[in-house]
Amino acid sequence: MAKYKVDITGINTNEIKVLSNEEITNLFEKYRKGDLQAKDELVYGNLKLVLSILQKFNNTKHNMDDLFQVGVMGLIKAIENFDTSLGLRLSTYAVPLIIGEIKRFIRDNTSIRVSRSVKDLAYKIIRFQDEYLSVNGVMPDNLTISQAFNIDEYEISYALDSLKDPMSISAPIFNDGGDTIYLADQIADLKDVNTDKDMYISLRKALQKIKDREKEILISRFIVGKTQMEIASTMGISQAQVSRIEKSAIENVRKLIK
């Protein structure tokens, strides 16, 4: 279970006290009478609840220290608004609030801003899909969804895509044990080849001095605009080999230009 442990900077989780239900009840009685120290004890005594929730977000790209602070804010809101007369456990009331605060933070701090209305539509579509599947046993097609929400079909894909995290073009997508292939390697270079003629003149001189296969790959990648996968298919070799040759060719050209 150690791999699921959430590490928070400056906090020894082994030393965090866990309150019993009786202790929580007594502290709430003191807090309702104005004892702010009791509130602090309630917060500290329920930090492991926040940590347990963070395990669900441990594989995200967000800083766990930040998510912990946000989760604690959700816990504080739960404590401030908790009604002991309802007969609920604090954890039962607090968990949805903590998760909500964390998800709101993640949603509002993505690197690409998307309209709140678009994301709201996406959540409604997902809820509709779940309900439709439950009743009919199959997922609704786009036409059914578009009619249900009175929207065009392209808006469905646009809305659902708004919930996806953006990916860096430097993200690794394959590794054969030695040569890592990145997302950028899969994207064709479609820029205007006439945008920097001086650069191509310098490169052309260097290209005459490297191996034919290296030259072929560099021209295909950066002048024609092919992906490594397309080049690999044409040359009858693996994409990993193309990546390896490309890197070697770039290094050789860099040395020649210097």
Backbone as CSV, one residue per row, in Angstrom:
resi,resn,N_x,N_y,N_z,CA_x,CA_y,CA_z,C_x,C_y,C_z
1,MET,0.815,-1.211,0.000,0.000,0.000,0.000,0.857,1.273,0.000
2,ALA,2.161,1.127,0.203,3.016,2.302,0.315,2.972,3.168,-0.936
3,LYS,2.760,2.561,-2.102,2.788,3.333,-3.332,1.610,4.297,-3.424
4,TYR,0.586,4.116,-2.596,-0.564,4.998,-2.619,-0.426,6.132,-1.601
5,LYS,0.671,6.164,-0.866,0.863,7.167,0.174,1.035,8.538,-0.463
6,VAL,0.392,9.535,0.128,0.518,10.905,-0.344,1.496,11.643,0.549
7,ASP,2.567,12.166,-0.024,3.562,12.907,0.741,3.287,14.395,0.633
8,ILE,3.186,15.052,1.776,2.939,16.484,1.832,4.131,17.153,2.507
9,THR,4.661,18.178,1.864,5.833,18.868,2.380,5.580,19.441,3.775
10,GLY,6.490,19.157,4.702,6.413,19.739,6.038,5.458,19.054,6.988
11,ILE,4.847,17.937,6.567,3.880,17.250,7.428,4.262,15.783,7.564
12,ASN,4.407,15.348,8.796,4.645,13.940,9.075,3.281,13.290,9.283
13,THR,2.816,12.573,8.274,1.460,12.021,8.335,1.302,10.988,9.443
14,ASN,2.421,10.411,9.863,2.337,9.408,10.935,2.003,10.035,12.289
15,GLU,2.235,11.337,12.394,1.990,12.019,13.668,0.625,12.689,13.734
16,ILE,-0.139,12.618,12.644,-1.448,13.252,12.633,-2.428,12.442,13.481
17,LYS,-3.075,13.105,14.417,-4.028,12.443,15.295,-5.345,12.222,14.568
18,VAL,-5.972,11.094,14.809,-7.293,10.796,14.266,-8.295,10.843,15.416
19,LEU,-9.281,11.710,15.296,-10.262,11.890,16.371,-11.330,10.810,16.357
20,SER,-11.767,10.430,17.515,-12.898,9.509,17.624,-14.187,10.304,17.443
21,ASN,-15.303,9.616,17.214,-16.589,10.293,17.053,-16.959,11.084,18.312
22,GLU,-16.635,10.509,19.459,-16.939,11.187,20.731,-16.131,12.470,20.858
23,GLU,-14.850,12.411,20.480,-14.001,13.596,20.550,-14.500,14.679,19.592
24,ILE,-14.922,14.261,18.407,-15.440,15.218,17.428,-16.687,15.907,17.968
25,THR,-17.585,15.127,18.565,-18.809,15.690,19.134,-18.499,16.706,20.224
26,ASN,-17.567,16.360,21.114,-17.197,17.264,22.209,-16.555,18.548,21.687
27,LEU,-15.721,18.411,20.666,-15.056,19.588,20.110,-16.062,20.506,19.413
28,PHE,-17.052,19.919,18.754,-18.072,20.743,18.101,-18.882,21.525,19.145
29,GLU,-19.145,20.906,20.269,-19.856,21.614,21.343,-19.064,22.833,21.791
30,LYS,-17.739,22.670,21.923,-16.890,23.791,22.325,-16.825,24.853,21.219
31,TYR,-16.712,24.380,19.976,-16.609,25.315,18.848,-17.874,26.155,18.712
32,ARG,-19.033,25.540,18.907,-20.296,26.282,18.792,-20.428,27.339,19.888
33,LYS,-19.645,27.186,20.931,-19.673,28.161,22.033,-18.589,29.234,21.849
34,GLY,-17.898,29.175,20.697,-16.907,30.200,20.393,-15.472,29.815,20.630
35,ASP,-15.204,28.559,20.925,-13.834,28.109,21.185,-13.135,27.822,19.843
36,LEU,-12.320,28.761,19.378,-11.637,28.610,18.093,-10.530,27.561,18.150
37,GLN,-9.997,27.317,19.347,-9.004,26.261,19.503,-9.632,24.907,19.177
38,ALA,-10.892,24.745,19.548,-11.608,23.501,19.238,-11.749,23.326,17.735
39,LYS,-11.970,24.428,17.028,-12.065,24.368,15.558,-10.742,23.904,14.958
40,ASP,-9.643,24.471,15.454,-8.316,24.068,14.962,-8.077,22.578,15.200
41,GLU,-8.500,22.092,16.358,-8.327,20.672,16.666,-9.177,19.803,15.744
42,LEU,-10.361,20.284,15.396,-11.216,19.544,14.459,-10.561,19.464,13.083
43,VAL,-9.961,20.571,12.665,-9.290,20.582,11.357,-8.101,19.626,11.373
44,TYR,-7.233,19.776,12.367,-6.024,18.950,12.420,-6.375,17.472,12.614
45,GLY,-7.428,17.209,13.374,-7.811,15.830,13.643,-8.491,15.139,12.483
46,ASN,-8.730,15.884,11.382,-9.369,15.285,10.204,-8.514,15.437,8.943
47,LEU,-7.240,15.763,9.142,-6.352,15.922,7.981,-6.160,14.612,7.223
48,LYS,-6.219,13.493,7.943,-6.050,12.211,7.246,-7.223,11.929,6.310
49,LEU,-8.365,12.538,6.597,-9.500,12.426,5.676,-9.148,13.100,4.355
50,VAL,-8.525,14.267,4.431,-8.090,14.970,3.225,-7.044,14.147,2.477
51,LEU,-6.088,13.579,3.212,-5.031,12.777,2.589,-5.597,11.550,1.888
52,SER,-6.610,10.936,2.482,-7.214,9.747,1.865,-7.883,10.111,0.548
53,ILE,-8.475,11.305,0.484,-9.123,11.761,-0.748,-8.080,12.094,-1.809
54,LEU,-6.939,12.640,-1.389,-5.884,13.010,-2.343,-5.323,11.810,-3.078
55,GLN,-5.467,10.613,-2.506,-4.967,9.410,-3.186,-5.607,9.250,-4.562
56,LYS,-6.827,9.733,-4.715,-7.523,9.632,-6.008,-6.915,10.565,-7.053
57,PHE,-6.177,11.572,-6.589,-5.610,12.559,-7.509,-4.088,12.460,-7.576
58,ASN,-3.533,11.381,-7.013,-2.081,11.259,-6.881,-1.373,11.077,-8.214
59,ASN,-2.109,10.682,-9.259,-1.486,10.466,-10.568,-1.720,11.636,-11.519
60,THR,-2.181,12.788,-10.977,-2.393,13.956,-11.821,-1.119,14.774,-11.897
61,LYS,-1.122,15.744,-12.818,0.062,16.584,-13.007,0.121,17.730,-12.003
62,HIS,-0.892,17.845,-11.153,-0.954,18.964,-10.218,-0.119,18.680,-8.970
63,ASN,0.412,19.752,-8.396,1.230,19.651,-7.195,0.380,19.187,-6.028
64,MET,0.815,18.120,-5.352,0.013,17.546,-4.276,-0.054,18.475,-3.070
65,ASP,0.985,19.276,-2.847,0.938,20.250,-1.753,-0.193,21.251,-1.984
66,ASP,-0.327,21.703,-3.245,-1.400,22.645,-3.584,-2.769,22.005,-3.383
67,LEU,-2.907,20.764,-3.853,-4.191,20.079,-3.721,-4.526,19.835,-2.251
68,PHE,-3.498,19.576,-1.449,-3.730,19.368,-0.016,-4.282,20.646,0.621
69,GLN,-3.678,21.792,0.291,-4.147,23.055,0.841,-5.592,23.328,0.429
70,VAL,-5.903,23.023,-0.825,-7.275,23.218,-1.314,-8.232,22.274,-0.584
71,GLY,-7.778,21.026,-0.396,-8.607,20.060,0.323,-8.879,20.489,1.750
72,VAL,-7.871,21.082,2.397,-8.040,21.569,3.769,-9.070,22.703,3.802
73,MET,-9.075,23.544,2.771,-10.071,24.606,2.701,-11.479,24.013,2.625
74,GLY,-11.614,22.913,1.859,-12.904,22.232,1.804,-13.292,21.661,3.155
75,LEU,-12.306,21.129,3.882,-12.547,20.594,5.220,-12.999,21.696,6.174
76,ILE,-12.344,22.834,6.101,-12.710,23.966,6.977,-14.143,24.419,6.693
77,LYS,-14.507,24.490,5.414,-15.878,24.879,5.064,-16.879,23.872,5.633
78,ALA,-16.504,22.586,5.573,-17.394,21.546,6.094,-17.579,21.710,7.598
79,ILE,-16.490,21.982,8.308,-16.562,22.149,9.763,-17.391,23.377,10.126
80,GLU,-17.215,24.455,9.374,-17.938,25.693,9.659,-19.440,25.557,9.425
81,ASN,-19.836,24.665,8.533,-21.254,24.557,8.165,-21.907,23.256,8.645
82,PHE,-21.159,22.428,9.342,-21.679,21.126,9.767,-22.733,21.283,10.865
83,ASP,-23.836,20.582,10.689,-24.937,20.612,11.656,-24.960,19.279,12.407
84,THR,-24.528,19.285,13.636,-24.439,18.044,14.417,-25.818,17.457,14.718
85,SER,-26.858,18.262,14.621,-28.197,17.773,14.943,-28.755,16.833,13.877
86,LEU,-28.120,16.780,12.729,-28.612,15.927,11.639,-28.264,14.458,11.851
87,GLY,-27.373,14.187,12.785,-27.012,12.806,13.072,-26.041,12.202,12.074
88,LEU,-25.399,13.019,11.251,-24.417,12.536,10.274,-23.019,12.541,10.869
89,ARG,-22.165,11.706,10.313,-20.745,11.777,10.644,-20.143,12.978,9.916
90,LEU,-19.160,13.599,10.512,-18.496,14.728,9.863,-17.898,14.300,8.524
91,SER,-17.313,13.114,8.487,-16.678,12.644,7.255,-17.694,12.513,6.125
92,THR,-18.901,12.057,6.437,-19.945,11.900,5.423,-20.281,13.240,4.788
93,TYR,-20.319,14.270,5.612,-20.649,15.606,5.128,-19.457,16.265,4.437
94,ALA,-18.263,15.997,4.948,-17.071,16.718,4.481,-16.524,16.199,3.151
95,VAL,-16.614,14.893,2.917,-15.990,14.303,1.724,-16.438,14.981,0.423
96,PRO,-17.756,15.148,0.174,-18.166,15.807,-1.078,-17.643,17.237,-1.198
97,LEU,-17.581,17.954,-0.075,-17.087,19.325,-0.115,-15.593,19.370,-0.437
98,ILE,-14.833,18.455,0.150,-13.386,18.407,-0.112,-13.123,18.054,-1.563
99,ILE,-13.805,17.021,-2.061,-13.627,16.615,-3.459,-14.037,17.747,-4.394
100,GLY,-15.128,18.423,-4.062,-15.600,19.527,-4.896,-14.583,20.659,-4.984
101,GLU,-13.972,20.999,-3.851,-12.961,22.058,-3.844,-11.758,21.673,-4.705
102,ILE,-11.330,20.408,-4.589,-10.159,19.957,-5.355,-10.467,19.949,-6.849
103,LYS,-11.623,19.427,-7.226,-11.980,19.371,-8.648,-12.148,20.780,-9.219
104,ARG,-12.697,21.687,-8.425,-12.865,23.068,-8.882,-11.503,23.715,-9.104
105,PHE,-10.566,23.437,-8.198,-9.212,23.980,-8.347,-8.561,23.450,-9.624
106,ILE,-8.676,22.140,-9.849,-8.085,21.536,-11.051,-8.729,22.105,-12.307
107,ARG,-10.039,22.241,-12.282,-10.766,22.765,-13.440,-10.353,24.199,-13.754
108,ASP,-10.211,25.016,-12.717,-9.919,26.434,-12.921,-8.448,26.720,-13.143
109,ASN,-7.591,25.714,-13.015,-6.159,25.937,-13.163,-5.548,25.125,-14.296
110,THR,-6.357,24.707,-15.255,-5.804,24.083,-16.450,-5.164,25.164,-17.303
111,SER,-4.164,24.799,-18.109,-3.426,25.784,-18.894,-4.246,26.347,-20.038
112,ILE,-5.345,25.687,-20.405,-6.222,26.183,-21.455,-7.561,26.523,-20.827
113,ARG,-7.987,27.778,-20.936,-9.230,28.210,-20.331,-10.406,27.860,-21.248
114,VAL,-11.406,27.258,-20.673,-12.611,26.902,-21.416,-13.806,27.511,-20.705
115,SER,-14.763,27.995,-21.477,-15.955,28.613,-20.906,-16.632,27.679,-19.915
116,ARG,-17.098,28.247,-18.785,-17.797,27.456,-17.777,-19.053,26.810,-18.377
117,SER,-19.747,27.535,-19.270,-20.977,27.005,-19.862,-20.700,25.773,-20.712
118,VAL,-19.535,25.749,-21.378,-19.171,24.600,-22.208,-18.923,23.382,-21.323
119,LYS,-18.215,23.592,-20.215,-17.951,22.482,-19.307,-19.242,22.004,-18.634
120,ASP,-20.116,22.938,-18.298,-21.401,22.552,-17.706,-22.189,21.678,-18.677
121,LEU,-22.145,22.046,-19.964,-22.828,21.246,-20.989,-22.216,19.853,-21.056
122,ALA,-20.886,19.773,-20.946,-20.205,18.478,-20.997,-20.667,17.581,-19.856
123,TYR,-20.769,18.147,-18.651,-21.219,17.356,-17.500,-22.664,16.897,-17.680
124,LYS,-23.494,17.758,-18.260,-24.891,17.387,-18.503,-24.979,16.254,-19.531
125,ILE,-24.122,16.322,-20.551,-24.108,15.267,-21.576,-23.690,13.933,-20.967
126,ILE,-22.656,13.965,-20.121,-22.189,12.740,-19.477,-23.280,12.152,-18.595
127,ARG,-23.969,13.013,-17.849,-25.056,12.543,-16.987,-26.196,11.951,-17.837
128,PHE,-26.488,12.606,-18.970,-27.527,12.095,-19.875,-27.132,10.737,-20.440
129,GLN,-25.841,10.588,-20.820,-25.363,9.313,-21.357,-25.529,8.193,-20.336
130,ASP,-25.169,8.491,-19.087,-25.279,7.481,-18.025,-26.743,7.074,-17.807
131,GLU,-27.634,8.059,-17.767,-29.051,7.771,-17.538,-29.655,7.018,-18.720
132,TYR,-29.260,7.402,-19.926,-29.765,6.745,-21.136,-29.301,5.289,-21.184
133,LEU,-28.019,5.077,-20.840,-27.475,3.724,-20.820,-28.179,2.867,-19.781
134,SER,-28.471,3.453,-18.631,-29.145,2.719,-17.561,-30.540,2.267,-17.979
135,VAL,-31.239,3.113,-18.730,-32.622,2.812,-19.134,-32.681,1.931,-20.371
136,ASN,-31.808,2.206,-21.354,-31.898,1.547,-22.655,-30.848,0.460,-22.897
137,GLY,-29.838,0.407,-22.053,-28.822,-0.631,-22.211,-27.777,-0.330,-23.257
138,VAL,-27.859,0.810,-23.931,-26.875,1.220,-24.937,-26.598,2.700,-24.776
139,MET,-25.429,3.130,-25.252,-25.092,4.547,-25.187,-25.845,5.310,-26.277
140,PRO,-26.301,6.519,-26.003,-26.999,7.305,-27.026,-26.035,7.776,-28.102
141,ASP,-26.504,7.826,-29.359,-25.657,8.356,-30.421,-25.720,9.882,-30.390
142,ASN,-24.884,10.505,-31.209,-24.797,11.966,-31.194,-26.111,12.627,-31.602
143,LEU,-26.838,12.000,-32.516,-28.113,12.578,-32.947,-29.096,12.636,-31.786
144,THR,-29.137,11.561,-31.000,-30.034,11.518,-29.842,-29.664,12.599,-28.827
145,ILE,-28.352,12.748,-28.599,-27.890,13.756,-27.637,-28.196,15.161,-28.139
146,SER,-27.939,15.401,-29.431,-28.171,16.737,-29.994,-29.644,17.119,-29.926
147,GLN,-30.528,16.146,-30.131,-31.960,16.413,-30.052,-32.389,16.661,-28.603
148,ALA,-31.762,15.941,-27.676,-32.119,16.096,-26.271,-31.735,17.475,-25.741
149,PHE,-30.624,18.022,-26.240,-30.141,19.310,-25.737,-30.354,20.451,-26.729
150,ASN,-30.929,20.116,-27.893,-31.188,21.125,-28.929,-29.903,21.845,-29.335
151,ILE,-28.876,21.054,-29.614,-27.589,21.597,-30.041,-27.134,20.867,-31.295
152,ASP,-26.156,21.445,-32.006,-25.582,20.775,-33.166,-24.660,19.650,-32.700
153,GLU,-24.499,18.642,-33.556,-23.702,17.484,-33.161,-22.244,17.845,-32.890
154,TYR,-21.703,18.825,-33.627,-20.289,19.182,-33.405,-20.075,19.761,-32.017
155,GLU,-21.140,20.344,-31.419,-21.013,20.924,-30.086,-20.815,19.844,-29.026
156,ILE,-21.269,18.633,-29.315,-21.101,17.531,-28.360,-19.626,17.218,-28.181
157,SER,-18.932,17.027,-29.303,-17.506,16.721,-29.257,-16.723,17.874,-28.643
158,TYR,-17.088,19.100,-28.999,-16.395,20.279,-28.476,-16.538,20.356,-26.960
159,ALA,-17.760,20.090,-26.471,-18.006,20.154,-25.031,-17.231,19.074,-24.287
160,LEU,-17.291,17.826,-24.785,-16.609,16.720,-24.107,-15.095,16.886,-24.142
161,ASP,-14.571,17.454,-25.223,-13.126,17.685,-25.310,-12.660,18.715,-24.290
162,SER,-13.572,19.573,-23.845,-13.199,20.619,-22.883,-12.798,20.030,-21.539
163,LEU,-13.181,18.772,-21.279,-12.849,18.133,-20.004,-11.508,17.412,-20.042
164,LYS,-10.900,17.338,-21.229,-9.631,16.630,-21.358,-8.477,17.554,-21.002
165,ASP,-7.466,17.008,-20.329,-6.282,17.781,-19.996,-5.426,17.983,-21.241
166,PRO,-4.867,19.191,-21.430,-3.962,19.398,-22.568,-2.687,18.595,-22.392
167,MET,-2.071,18.198,-23.500,-0.836,17.415,-23.448,0.305,18.205,-24.060
168,SER,1.426,18.189,-23.397,2.610,18.865,-23.913,3.153,18.119,-25.120
169,ILE,3.635,18.872,-26.123,4.219,18.213,-27.290,5.543,17.548,-26.927
170,SER,6.043,17.843,-25.730,7.276,17.200,-25.265,6.989,15.936,-24.462
171,ALA,5.711,15.553,-24.378,5.343,14.373,-23.596,5.815,13.103,-24.301
172,PRO,6.476,12.178,-23.587,6.901,10.913,-24.194,5.698,10.010,-24.436
173,ILE,5.642,9.388,-25.612,4.518,8.508,-25.920,4.958,7.078,-26.208
174,PHE,6.279,6.850,-26.327,6.761,5.496,-26.595,8.232,5.410,-26.230
175,ASN,8.619,4.261,-25.716,10.024,4.026,-25.409,10.311,2.547,-25.639
176,ASP,11.292,2.280,-26.517,11.611,0.880,-26.830,12.752,0.360,-25.967
177,GLY,13.077,1.095,-24.903,14.156,0.676,-24.022,15.379,1.550,-24.140
178,GLY,15.446,2.345,-25.206,16.611,3.198,-25.354,16.312,4.532,-26.002
179,ASP,15.376,4.539,-26.949,15.052,5.758,-27.684,13.614,6.160,-27.404
180,THR,13.443,7.304,-26.763,12.115,7.793,-26.434,11.550,8.580,-27.601
181,ILE,10.294,8.326,-27.928,9.600,9.063,-28.970,8.610,9.999,-28.294
182,TYR,8.650,11.279,-28.693,7.810,12.291,-28.071,6.648,12.657,-28.987
183,LEU,5.633,13.296,-28.404,4.468,13.683,-29.190,4.865,14.558,-30.364
184,ALA,5.830,15.432,-30.159,6.272,16.323,-31.233,6.772,15.536,-32.445
185,ASP,7.298,14.329,-32.195,7.797,13.505,-33.293,6.667,12.980,-34.169
186,GLN,5.449,13.022,-33.658,4.295,12.497,-34.389,3.551,13.596,-35.125
187,ILE,3.986,14.830,-34.951,3.289,15.962,-35.545,4.042,16.417,-36.783
188,ALA,3.335,16.531,-37.887,3.970,16.970,-39.126,4.362,18.429,-39.032
189,ASP,5.473,18.805,-39.656,5.924,20.189,-39.700,5.382,20.815,-40.969
190,LEU,4.290,21.602,-40.844,3.587,22.130,-42.011,3.859,23.619,-42.226
191,LYS,4.877,24.177,-41.614,5.143,25.600,-41.778,5.642,25.886,-43.184
192,ASP,5.494,27.119,-43.598,5.914,27.567,-44.920,7.423,27.386,-45.058
193,VAL,7.835,26.645,-46.092,9.267,26.363,-46.254,10.046,27.591,-46.690
194,ASN,9.357,28.678,-47.052,10.051,29.880,-47.508,10.186,30.933,-46.409
195,THR,9.817,30.582,-45.176,9.820,31.576,-44.105,11.220,31.972,-43.672
196,ASP,12.206,31.140,-43.893,13.563,31.467,-43.446,14.560,30.895,-44.443
197,LYS,14.736,31.589,-45.562,15.573,31.074,-46.643,17.045,31.005,-46.233
198,ASP,17.490,31.959,-45.431,18.902,31.948,-45.011,19.229,30.681,-44.238
199,MET,18.270,30.237,-43.399,18.494,29.037,-42.620,18.629,27.822,-43.544
200,TYR,17.790,27.757,-44.565,17.839,26.607,-45.464,19.104,26.606,-46.325
201,ILE,19.608,27.788,-46.631,20.866,27.852,-47.394,22.008,27.281,-46.559
202,SER,22.040,27.647,-45.275,23.074,27.123,-44.378,22.924,25.628,-44.189
203,LEU,21.700,25.186,-44.047,21.463,23.763,-43.845,21.813,22.955,-45.086
204,ARG,21.516,23.526,-46.256,21.771,22.786,-47.495,23.254,22.448,-47.631
205,LYS,24.099,23.376,-47.233,25.542,23.124,-47.307,25.945,21.999,-46.361
206,ALA,25.341,22.011,-45.160,25.673,20.968,-44.185,25.110,19.621,-44.615
207,LEU,23.956,19.639,-45.277,23.315,18.390,-45.696,24.140,17.632,-46.730
208,GLN,24.961,18.360,-47.483,25.779,17.711,-48.494,26.911,16.892,-47.882
209,LYS,27.147,17.097,-46.579,28.301,16.449,-45.943,27.921,15.323,-44.986
210,ILE,26.615,15.084,-44.798,26.203,14.004,-43.902,25.775,12.792,-44.720
211,LYS,25.495,11.679,-44.057,25.121,10.440,-44.728,23.802,10.611,-45.473
212,ASP,23.638,9.848,-46.554,22.448,9.979,-47.391,21.157,9.703,-46.605
213,ARG,21.205,8.656,-45.755,19.998,8.322,-44.994,19.650,9.435,-44.007
214,GLU,20.679,10.032,-43.374,20.435,11.141,-42.456,19.838,12.328,-43.206
215,LYS,20.380,12.601,-44.380,19.882,13.719,-45.182,18.442,13.475,-45.606
216,GLU,18.130,12.260,-46.018,16.771,11.934,-46.464,15.760,12.147,-45.342
217,ILE,16.134,11.725,-44.129,15.212,11.858,-42.998,15.021,13.321,-42.606
218,LEU,16.093,14.103,-42.589,15.971,15.513,-42.222,15.131,16.284,-43.232
219,ILE,15.330,16.008,-44.507,14.543,16.688,-45.540,13.076,16.298,-45.429
220,SER,12.822,15.010,-45.204,11.440,14.544,-45.081,10.754,15.146,-43.862
221,ARG,11.490,15.256,-42.772,10.901,15.750,-41.527,10.695,17.259,-41.538
222,PHE,11.736,18.015,-41.898,11.707,19.447,-41.662,11.483,20.294,-42.911
223,ILE,11.509,19.687,-44.086,11.217,20.437,-45.316,9.911,19.954,-45.939
224,VAL,9.809,18.630,-46.123,8.562,18.084,-46.668,7.455,18.129,-45.613
225,GLY,7.827,17.877,-44.346,6.853,17.955,-43.264,6.231,16.634,-42.869
226,LYS,6.910,15.527,-43.135,6.370,14.214,-42.781,6.588,13.915,-41.307
227,THR,5.781,13.014,-40.763,5.984,12.538,-39.399,7.006,11.404,-39.415
228,GLN,7.529,11.087,-38.249,8.469,9.967,-38.172,7.796,8.663,-38.593
229,MET,6.528,8.506,-38.265,5.809,7.296,-38.643,5.712,7.155,-40.161
230,GLU,5.443,8.255,-40.842,5.361,8.228,-42.308,6.714,7.897,-42.930
231,ILE,7.763,8.467,-42.381,9.108,8.190,-42.897,9.480,6.730,-42.670
232,ALA,9.159,6.217,-41.492,9.467,4.822,-41.168,8.779,3.880,-42.144
233,SER,7.523,4.189,-42.478,6.772,3.349,-43.417,7.404,3.373,-44.802
234,THR,7.841,4.549,-45.234,8.449,4.694,-46.559,9.805,3.993,-46.645
235,MET,10.591,4.088,-45.571,11.942,3.534,-45.583,11.992,2.074,-45.139
236,GLY,10.884,1.571,-44.614,10.856,0.176,-44.189,11.625,-0.094,-42.912
237,ILE,11.674,0.885,-42.028,12.344,0.712,-40.744,11.384,1.134,-39.633
238,SER,11.784,0.929,-38.389,10.908,1.282,-37.274,10.975,2.773,-36.987
239,GLN,9.938,3.276,-36.311,9.932,4.687,-35.942,11.058,5.001,-34.965
240,ALA,11.379,4.029,-34.101,12.476,4.229,-33.157,13.791,4.445,-33.903
241,GLN,13.980,3.707,-35.000,15.199,3.867,-35.798,15.223,5.241,-36.456
242,VAL,14.069,5.672,-36.954,13.986,7.000,-37.567,14.352,8.069,-36.548
243,SER,13.805,7.910,-35.347,14.091,8.876,-34.275,15.576,8.917,-33.962
244,ARG,16.198,7.745,-33.899,17.617,7.657,-33.569,18.470,8.312,-34.667
245,ILE,18.146,8.023,-35.920,18.907,8.589,-37.041,18.706,10.102,-37.104
246,GLU,17.474,10.537,-36.855,17.173,11.974,-36.895,17.996,12.734,-35.870
247,LYS,18.053,12.202,-34.650,18.813,12.866,-33.597,20.295,12.931,-33.952
248,SER,20.811,11.838,-34.506,22.221,11.807,-34.904,22.488,12.798,-36.027
249,ALA,21.544,12.877,-36.979,21.703,13.781,-38.112,21.695,15.238,-37.661
250,ILE,20.793,15.570,-36.753,20.709,16.943,-36.241,22.001,17.327,-35.537
251,GLU,22.539,16.401,-34.751,23.786,16.663,-34.046,24.929,16.865,-35.028
252,ASN,24.985,16.058,-36.093,26.045,16.190,-37.096,25.939,17.519,-37.842
253,VAL,24.693,17.910,-38.190,24.480,19.181,-38.878,24.867,20.341,-37.970
254,ARG,24.521,20.238,-36.687,24.856,21.311,-35.745,26.376,21.501,-35.681
255,LYS,27.101,20.395,-35.670,28.578,20.487,-35.607,29.129,21.118,-36.884
256,LEU,28.535,20.787,-38.043,29.022,21.315,-39.319,28.728,22.802,-39.465
257,ILE,27.585,23.224,-38.956,27.226,24.643,-39.037,28.145,25.483,-38.168
258,LYS,28.501,24.931,-37.002,29.435,25.654,-36.126,30.776,25.852,-36.798
